[in-house]
């Protein structure tokens, strides 16, 4: 359903602004209130697409994507990328092989090693899954508009970078660790965007 850009979650933006401005939260307490809202609005109301993201990061779509990106891999390499047990990987690979999406072949130079490859059907499936996810997200961004989309991406990138270095039960990151994390993020994003622009130029 279309949602006007002047609305947020079905509530007029002006009303949302008033709600925030009327709250009595002091500076030292806004963090917990924001966390509660995050739980309620995002983690407490996971959409089907969010669940698909989670499923894709822990199963068949992830393996298909890794193989499409990196080429031939061994089960142990896939287990390391997926951060999963060898038993879990073996189960997923068996399912993919049964569907005709991958092959598992013995290395002719070392029969102890199994080489996993995509079939043509597997490559097509990986490409279709990726394009469908991109299409869904781009539709959401079109509803949000360019300015709010760019703000969202910037804030999510910042939030994710802090999450990558701040762990429960561990000391909080030092200023040097924070700077290093953001420098690594900027390098990674720049490399990715150069690759994307190069791909676009080839098409």
C-alpha positions, 0 to 999 in steps of 0.5 A, a space after each residue: 500500500 502506498 504510504 505518503 512520504 510525509 507519513 511515518 508508519 501510518 502516522 503523520 510526520 509532524 505528529 511523530 516529531 511532536 511525540 519525540 519532542 514531548 518525551 521527558 527522556 533526559 540525555 543520559 536516558 534516551 539510549 534505552 528508550 531508543 532501544 525499546 522502540 527498535 525492539 518494538 518497531 523492527 525486531 518485534 515485527 519481522 517481515 517475511 522479507 527479513 526472515 528471508 534475509 536471515 534464511 539466506 544468510 544461513 542456508 542454500 541461498 548463501 552457499 549458492 551466492 558464495 559459489 557464484 562469487 568465489 567459484 569452486 570451493 571445498 565444504 570446509 571453506 563453505 563451513 568457514 564462510 557460513 560459520 556453520 558445522 561440517 555436518 550442517 554444510 554436508 546436509 545443505 550440499 546434499 539438498 542442493 545436489 539433489 536439486 541439480 544446483 551443485 556438483 560435488 567431485 573428488 579432487 583428482 590430485 588429492 582424493 581426500 578433497 571434495 570440490 563443490 561447483 555450481 551447475 548452470 541451473 545453480 548459477 541461474 538460481 543464484 542470479 534470480 534470487 539476488 535480482 529478486 531481493 534487489 528488486 524488493 529492496 529498491 521498491 522500498 527505497 522508491 517509497 522512502 524517496 532519495 533523501 530519506 533512503 540515503 540518510 537511512 543507508 548512512 545511519 544503518 552503515 554507522 550502526 552496523 560498524 559500531 555493532 561489529 566492534 561492540 560485543 556484550 560482555 567485552 570492554 567497549 571499543 577504544 577511540 582508536 578501534 572505532 576509527 580503525 573500524 570506520 576506516 575499514 568500512 570506508 575502504 570496503 564500501 569504496 572497493 565495492 562501489 568501484 566494482 559495481 561501477 565497473 560492472 555497470 560500464 561493461 553492461 
